[in-house]
Amino acid sequence: MKKTVITAALALSAVLPAAPALADAGPGTMPNVKGKGLVAAFEALHFDPTVRFKDGLGRGRHVLWPARWKVCEQQPAPGAHMTQLKITLTVVKKNEQCGRR
């Protein structure tokens, strides 16, 4: 799992200049990233290297090209105070529908 997070973070760093800006929810508050592209979501989370990704189709796929993925669900919910919380984003490829298995 640690290797997946590192791989995704490194891949995200390669595409960051093209990422659109998102309105920040405020310091220490979880922004709403549901429905956003993964690069924009990661930017809104201040490029936190501890963010975990979960394959929304349950196939155990790894995020290798973040620009091709979107966020279907997020944990914690938008507006939650983010002190010491683990962030998990459930993602699918941009051409896939959320919630389909």
C-alpha positions as CSV (number, residue, x, y, z in Angstrom):
1,M,0.0,0.0,0.0
2,K,2.8,2.4,0.9
3,K,4.3,1.9,-2.6
4,T,1.0,2.8,-4.2
5,V,0.8,6.1,-2.3
6,I,4.4,7.0,-3.2
7,T,3.9,6.1,-6.9
8,A,0.7,8.2,-7.0
9,A,2.4,11.1,-5.3
10,L,5.3,11.0,-7.7
11,A,3.0,10.8,-10.7
12,L,1.0,13.7,-9.4
13,S,4.1,15.8,-9.0
14,A,4.7,15.4,-12.8
15,V,1.3,17.0,-13.7
16,L,0.8,19.6,-11.0
17,P,1.5,22.7,-13.1
18,A,-1.6,21.9,-15.3
19,A,-3.9,21.4,-12.3
20,P,-6.8,23.8,-12.0
21,A,-7.1,25.7,-8.7
22,L,-9.9,24.8,-6.3
23,A,-11.4,27.0,-3.6
24,D,-9.9,26.0,-0.3
25,A,-12.4,25.0,2.4
26,G,-10.3,26.7,5.0
27,P,-7.3,25.7,7.2
28,G,-7.8,22.3,8.7
29,T,-11.2,21.7,7.0
30,M,-11.8,18.9,4.5
31,P,-12.7,20.4,1.1
32,N,-15.4,18.9,-1.1
33,V,-13.4,17.0,-3.9
34,K,-16.1,14.6,-4.9
35,G,-16.5,14.7,-8.7
36,K,-13.2,16.5,-9.2
37,G,-10.3,15.2,-11.3
38,L,-7.7,13.5,-9.1
39,V,-5.0,16.1,-9.8
40,A,-7.3,19.0,-8.7
41,A,-8.5,17.0,-5.6
42,F,-4.9,16.4,-4.6
43,E,-4.1,20.1,-5.0
44,A,-7.0,21.0,-2.8
45,L,-5.6,18.7,-0.2
46,H,-2.3,20.6,-0.3
47,F,-0.5,17.6,-2.0
48,D,-0.7,15.6,1.3
49,P,1.5,12.5,0.6
50,T,-0.6,10.5,3.1
51,V,-3.8,10.6,1.0
52,R,-4.9,7.1,0.1
53,F,-6.6,6.0,-3.1
54,K,-9.2,3.2,-3.3
55,D,-10.3,1.7,-6.7
56,G,-14.0,2.6,-6.9
57,L,-14.7,-0.5,-9.1
58,G,-13.1,-2.8,-6.5
59,R,-10.5,-4.2,-8.9
60,G,-7.5,-3.2,-6.8
61,R,-6.0,-1.0,-9.5
62,H,-3.3,1.5,-8.8
63,V,-3.3,5.1,-9.8
64,L,-0.4,5.5,-12.2
65,W,-1.6,8.5,-14.3
66,P,-3.6,10.7,-11.9
67,A,-4.8,13.0,-14.6
68,R,-6.9,10.1,-16.0
69,W,-8.8,9.5,-12.7
70,K,-11.7,11.3,-10.9
71,V,-12.9,11.2,-7.3
72,C,-16.2,9.4,-6.6
73,E,-16.2,9.4,-2.8
74,Q,-14.1,10.9,-0.1
75,Q,-13.5,10.1,3.6
76,P,-13.8,12.2,5.7
77,A,-16.8,14.2,4.5
78,P,-16.5,17.8,3.3
79,G,-16.3,20.3,6.1
80,A,-14.8,17.7,8.6
81,H,-12.0,19.0,10.8
82,M,-8.8,17.3,9.5
83,T,-6.6,17.0,12.6
84,Q,-4.9,13.6,12.5
85,L,-7.5,12.2,10.1
86,K,-6.6,9.7,7.3
87,I,-7.9,10.8,4.0
88,T,-9.2,8.2,1.5
89,L,-10.4,9.1,-2.0
90,T,-12.4,6.5,-3.9
91,V,-11.5,6.9,-7.6
92,V,-12.3,5.6,-11.0
93,K,-10.9,6.4,-14.4
94,K,-12.5,9.5,-16.0
95,N,-14.4,7.5,-18.6
96,E,-15.9,5.2,-16.0
97,Q,-19.0,5.7,-13.8
98,C,-18.8,5.9,-10.1
99,G,-20.5,3.1,-8.1
100,R,-20.5,0.5,-10.9
101,R,-18.9,-2.8,-10.1
